Amino acid sequence: MEPQRPTLAASIGLLILRLGVGGYMLSHGWGKLQMLIAADFESFADPIGIGKAPSLVGVVLAEFLCSALVMIGLFTRLAAIGPVFAMGVAAFVFHADDPWFMGEGPASKEPALLFLIPFLALVFTGAGCISLDALIFRRGPQSTSPPAAAL
């Protein structure tokens, strides 16, 4: 059975989701990119024990590069995994002892989870037909007319 292509309306919704969450995450990663360019590894955390430099590089790849790929819809499902992983580490490792919701303390899991959830949805849905993925892999919107081969 061939996977169903998204309708144009669903693809517009996915475009809005990709641009919105990708843009916010990209701007979130901008400061970390500046840290990487300045080689300021000492002021970055090492939450999973791989070292400060590899942690910063990984977060820049996830928050900046992967977000840019998601925004343009290129390798979207794969690219969305980076921010999911980074925000999972942020929520459940770095903020492990913090409350779930903002306002219950100086820091919380909530911002990381608010990024994680839409990127996780994009892992499962893909970019939709308004994307480079669709252009490269020739996936257009689902139509209601029968395929030409069936005529």
Buried (B, 14 or more C-beta within 10 A) or exposed (E): EEEEBBBBEBBBBBBEBBBEBBBBBBEBBBEBBEBBEEEEBEEBEBBEEEEBBEBBBBBBBBBBBBBBBBBBBBBBBEBBBBBBBBBBBBBBEBBEEBBEEBEEEEBBBBBBBBBBEBBBBBBEBBBBBBBBBBEEEEBEBEEEEEEEEEE
